[in-house]
Amino acid sequence: MASISVFGLGYVGAVTAVCLAHKGNRLLGVDLNPLKAEMLESGRTPIVEVRVEELASEAHRGDRLHATTDAVAAVAQTDISFICVGTPSQRNGKLDLRGIERVCRDVGEGVRRKNSFHYVVLRSTVLPGTTDSVVVPALEAASCKRNGADFAVCFIPEFLREGSAVADFFEPPFTVLGATKDCDLAQLRELFAWARAPIFETSAASAEMVKYVCNAFHALKVDFVNEVGAICKEVGVDTETVTRIFTSDTHLNISPAYLKPGFAFGGSCLPKDLRALTYRAKELDLRLPLLESLLPSNAAHIDRAVEAVLRTNKKKIGFLGLSFKSGTDDLRDSPLVHLVKRLLGEGCQCRIWDEDVVLGRVLGSNRQFIDETVPHIGSLLSSNLKEVIEHAEVLVVGTKSVSNDKLTAYLHTDTVVIDLVHLDKSRRLNTQNTYEGICW
Ligand SMILES: NC(=O)c1ccc[n+]([C@@H]2O[C@H](COP(=O)([O-])OP(=O)(O)OC[C@H]3O[C@@H](n4cnc5c(N)ncnc54)[C@H](O)[C@@H]3O)[C@@H](O)[C@H]2O)c1
C-alpha cells in the first residue's frame, strides 16, 4: 500500500484523502488552513459531502489518516503527493495559478530535503501545458532536482461531482494518467488498479485537455436541454416526452456519432431546420443563445478552412468531394460549395472531382441547384480524378470515398493535403509534404 500526502483539503482533496485511505493506503492531508488540518487529523471532515465523514472516521480509527500544515514533513513522510489546491477564475476569466505556484514551492522544498524518489500528482484543473510549463519548472526550481530523475510529475484529472463525490471517486468514467517527460507510471497505475473503468495513459497536456472537454460538454448538454425545454414549453409540447424520446436514441443522439472533429455540417436539413427553429423562437420572443450560435460556429469553421488554404500561398486547388456528405449528390448548403465559392473569390483556380456529382448524372433538384445557384462551379467539375489531383498544389479532401492507392500515385510530392473529413490513419494519403486537418 502507498504512503500519500494530499495538498489542499477542499472538496477534491478531502474526498481523495478519505477514499484513498479507504482503499488501504496511508494518507496525510496538508492544508494551509490549520482548522482544516486539525479536523481531518481528529477524524472529522473539513467539508460537507455524503459519506466523507464516515470514511474519515473509519480511516482515523485504522490509523491510516492524518493531517498537518507542515508541507516539508508531509513530503518527507510519503512517497506520492497529490496536489488538489484551488485554481479559481480571475475577474477576467483567466485561470489563477497562484495557489499552484505556491504549493509547488512548498512541495519542491520538501523534495529538495528528501533523499528518496518522490511522485507529484496534480489533480487541480489546469489548462493544457500547465503541468509541463508551470508545475515542472516550479518544482525543479524549488527542489534543485530534475523531473524524471529525482522525482516524477503526472497529471491525473479529477471527475468527481460535489454531492456524489465519493460515489464518483470509486466509480470514475475513466482514469487518465497524463505523464510528463520520462515519468514512469507504474506505481500510479497500481494506485488506481481497483477502478473498473478503463485507464488511459497519455501526455500531461492531453489529460489536462480531457478535463476541460468533459466539463465544456457537460455545460453544453445542460444548456442544450434547457433551451430545448424552453422552446417546448413555449410551443406547448411536453418537454419530458420529447427529451425521453430524444435520449432513447443511442445510435445518433447519445453516442459518439457527430463527435469526430472534421468539417462543417451542411445539407438540406441541419442548416434549414436550425434556421426554422431559431426563427420560431424569435417570433416567440424567446432567446436561445446556444442554438442561435450553431450556424455562426459552423461558418467560423468554414472560415478556418478558407484560411488554411490561403495560408499555403498557392492558387491551384483540387477538391475531392463537393456534396455535403460522401455517398450523396446533394449540394444544397454543402459547406464544400461555400468553401469553393470563397476560394474562387480569392482568385484561386479550383478543379473539383466528386464521383457522386458528375454533371452528366446530376438530375432534378440538384441539376437545378447547380444551374441556378452555382453555375460557375458546374464548369469546374471534372470526372477525371487524375487531372484534378495533378492540377492541385493544394488538395482538399472532402469525401471519404477515395481510394488511397490511386491518389498517392497521382499526387505530386510537394502537394499540400488538407483533409477535412479526418480519414482514418490507414487511409491517409502518403505524401512527404504537409498533411493536415483544420481541427486536428
Ligand atoms: N470541486 C469540484 O467538484 C471539483 C471537481 C473536479 C476538479 N476540481 C478542481 O480541483 C481543484 C480543487 O478544487 P476544490 O473545489 O477542492 O478547491 P477548494 O477551494 O475547496 O480547496 C482548496 C484547498 O487548498 C488549500 N490550499 C491552497 N493552497 C495550499 C497550499 N499551498 N498547501 C496546502 N493547501 C493549500 C486551501 O486552503 C483549500 O482548503 C480545482 O482546480 C478545481 O477546479 C474541483
The ligand as a Tripos MOL2 file, in Angstrom:
@<TRIPOS>MOLECULE
LIG
   44    48     1     0     0
SMALL
NO_CHARGES

@<TRIPOS>ATOM
      1 N1        -14.9950   20.8690   -6.5340 N.am      1 LIG1
      2 C1        -15.1810   20.0130   -7.5140 C.2       1 LIG1
      3 O1        -16.2530   19.4330   -7.6970 O.2       1 LIG1
      4 C2        -14.0410   19.6910   -8.4440 C.ar      1 LIG1
      5 C3        -14.1110   18.5520   -9.2610 C.ar      1 LIG1
      6 C4        -13.0310   18.2430  -10.0890 C.ar      1 LIG1
      7 C5        -11.9140   19.0850  -10.1140 C.ar      1 LIG1
      8 N2        -11.8930   20.1910   -9.3220 N.ar      1 LIG1
      9 C6        -10.6760   21.0140   -9.3260 C.3       1 LIG1
     10 O2         -9.8920   20.6310   -8.2120 O.3       1 LIG1
     11 C7         -9.2110   21.7570   -7.6610 C.3       1 LIG1
     12 C8         -9.5840   21.9340   -6.1950 C.3       1 LIG1
     13 O3        -10.9580   22.2360   -6.1200 O.3       1 LIG1
     14 P1        -11.6990   22.2910   -4.7160 P.3       1 LIG1
     15 O4        -13.1250   22.5760   -5.0200 O.co2     1 LIG1
     16 O5        -11.3630   21.0720   -3.9210 O.co2     1 LIG1
     17 O6        -10.9830   23.5900   -4.0620 O.3       1 LIG1
     18 P2        -11.2130   24.2130   -2.6080 P.3       1 LIG1
     19 O7        -11.0830   25.6690   -2.7670 O.co2     1 LIG1
     20 O8        -12.4340   23.6310   -1.9800 O.co2     1 LIG1
     21 O9         -9.9760   23.6780   -1.7740 O.3       1 LIG1
     22 C9         -8.6600   24.0560   -1.9980 C.3       1 LIG1
     23 C10        -7.8920   23.8900   -0.6780 C.3       1 LIG1
     24 O10        -6.4970   24.0400   -0.9530 O.3       1 LIG1
     25 C11        -5.9140   24.6790    0.1880 C.3       1 LIG1
     26 N3         -4.6190   25.1970   -0.2220 N.ar      1 LIG1
     27 C12        -4.3510   26.2420   -1.0390 C.ar      1 LIG1
     28 N4         -3.0150   26.3850   -1.1800 N.ar      1 LIG1
     29 C13        -2.4350   25.4150   -0.4410 C.ar      1 LIG1
     30 C14        -1.0830   25.0250   -0.2050 C.ar      1 LIG1
     31 N5         -0.0540   25.6970   -0.7130 N.pl3     1 LIG1
     32 N6         -0.8600   23.9650    0.5810 N.ar      1 LIG1
     33 C15        -1.8780   23.2920    1.1290 C.ar      1 LIG1
     34 N7         -3.1770   23.6030    0.9310 N.ar      1 LIG1
     35 C16        -3.4360   24.6400    0.1580 C.ar      1 LIG1
     36 C17        -6.9520   25.7000    0.5880 C.3       1 LIG1
     37 O11        -6.7510   26.1290    1.9140 O.3       1 LIG1
     38 C18        -8.2420   24.9020    0.4130 C.3       1 LIG1
     39 O12        -8.5960   24.2140    1.5810 O.3       1 LIG1
     40 C19        -9.5920   22.9370   -8.5690 C.3       1 LIG1
     41 O13        -8.6220   23.0730   -9.5550 O.3       1 LIG1
     42 C20       -10.9080   22.5100   -9.1660 C.3       1 LIG1
     43 O14       -11.1370   23.1440  -10.4060 O.3       1 LIG1
     44 C21       -12.9080   20.5060   -8.4700 C.ar      1 LIG1
@<TRIPOS>BOND
     1     1     2 1
     2     2     3 2
     3     2     4 1
     4     4     5 ar
     5     4    44 ar
     6     5     6 ar
     7     6     7 ar
     8     7     8 ar
     9     8     9 1
    10     8    44 ar
    11     9    10 1
    12     9    42 1
    13    10    11 1
    14    11    12 1
    15    11    40 1
    16    12    13 1
    17    13    14 1
    18    14    15 2
    19    14    16 1
    20    14    17 1
    21    17    18 1
    22    18    19 2
    23    18    20 1
    24    18    21 1
    25    21    22 1
    26    22    23 1
    27    23    24 1
    28    23    38 1
    29    24    25 1
    30    25    26 1
    31    25    36 1
    32    26    27 ar
    33    26    35 ar
    34    27    28 ar
    35    28    29 ar
    36    29    30 ar
    37    29    35 ar
    38    30    31 1
    39    30    32 ar
    40    32    33 ar
    41    33    34 ar
    42    34    35 ar
    43    36    37 1
    44    36    38 1
    45    38    39 1
    46    40    41 1
    47    40    42 1
    48    42    43 1
@<TRIPOS>SUBSTRUCTURE
     1 LIG1         1 GROUP 0 **** ****
